[in-house]
Amino acid sequence: MMLLLAVAYNTLVVLTGVSLLGACAGVVGCFAVLRRRSLTGDALAHAALPGLCLAYLIVGQREREPMLFAALATGLLGIALIAALRRWTRVKEDAAIGVVLSFFGVGVVLLSVIQGLPGGARAGLQSYNLGQTAGLTREDVAFIGGLALLTVLVVLVLYKEFKLITFDQGFARVQGWPALRLDLALMGLIALVVVLGLPAVGVLLVAALLIVPAAAARFWTQRLWLMLMLSAGFGTVACFSGTVLSNDWDLPPGPCIVLVGAAIFLFSVAVPPHRGLVGRILARRRCQRDLAYGTLLNTLFDLSEPFLPVRPALPRDELAQRRSWPPATLQRLLRRGVVLGHVDVNHQGVMLTRAGLLEAAQVTQGRRLWAQFLQDHPESAQGMVSFDAASLDTLVPQAILAELQNRLRSAGRLPLALVGAEDKA
């Protein structure tokens, strides 16, 4: 019984540590994604492997603090090399990142050297490639979780400063803010998170832990503080669930964590109402339906206009011929009009109700105003696409709008005036 409690306690400790790591990676990853420094984190992770190997060769055994600090040092050296190549040579940033990725080759060579040393095969450095949470002790988890929590607190304290340099570093520099030092501090936090993630996720996949939660949160909101919270939550769920799956199925934790994060990302790509694929498809279809229904009302008003104030019954065939609608499309539009109380359909034909006549006049007036605006002011209409009078009211000055209405009124083509509801124009 005591053994079971100890195992459960150790598992809980590990899950707590990796959850803190996921939240930390999610928060810091937001700034990396927004500043387009995502691949820099990947280069930093690959550059950290030589540091791990060198620390082992120097210390002679696997010690947590020396290895992580050496990994941080070589990672920062890689970042410095990227900055130097970008500033003092003609090498672009993406090519400089590719150059730093060669550090990983140095790490692989050093791993081979360590494997040939007495006891080197038992060093367990191969676990840093894909991560291995099962080998983490309570002291390891406390060390990693403590630094992760400290990183989150630094972001909270410097939230305003990091936000400014993320979105407008030039403005921050003009205002006298230490933009360079803040940028270096942010890069230092990214490096620290990458190094902390090496034991859990591994060199090959730690960049995904930094990028995926932030990229997923970007689909849900445009507010930075909410993006930070969502990204932290996604990172926590990915690390917690991935670690549980890796323990249950005896798989490396790094791939499991990243796969859970990828599932969250795919869900975020599809579901959000404003930026998700499903929401965009539904919004596009809704816009198409509204546009087609507005065209129906516009057509009904145009055909009824010569008979006003009488509302005539119009043959379906005339409607179909006017817009070349298939019978199924016309039937669907008429059904919507009946449901909304705008259209009355009987054996005589299709007739606008009183409410439908007012709605049709509103739609028709909006389209006629736009047509007149395009005719009279073509130079001002570039980039404007709308048939709604309400949107025209917000886009053009009131003097021009009044002029357009007067032109339609004088020609006897102002719809709301024809139906006696000009006060709604």
Secondary structure, DSSP 4 states (H G I P E B T S, - for coil): -HHHHHHHHHHHHHHHHHHHHHHHHHHHHHHHHHTT-HHHHHHHHHHHHHHHHHHHHHHSS--HHHHHHHHHHHHHHHHHHHHHHHHHSS--HHHHHHHHTTHHHHHHHHHHHHHHSTTGGGS-TTHHHH--GGG--HHHHHHHHHHHHHHHHHHHHTHHHHHHHHH-HHHHHHTT--HHHHHHHHHHHHHHHHHHHHHHH-TTTHHHHHHHHHHHHHTT-S-HHHHHHHHHHHHHHHHHHHHHHHHHHT--HHHHHHHHHHHHHHHHHHS-TTTSHHHHHHHHHHHHHHHHHHHHHHHHHHHHGGGTTS---B-HHHHHHHHT--HHHHHHHHHHHHHHTSEEEETTEEEE-HHHHHHHHHHHHHHHHHHHHHHH-TTT-TT-----HHHHHHHS-HHHHHHHHHHHHHTT--HHHHTT-GGG-
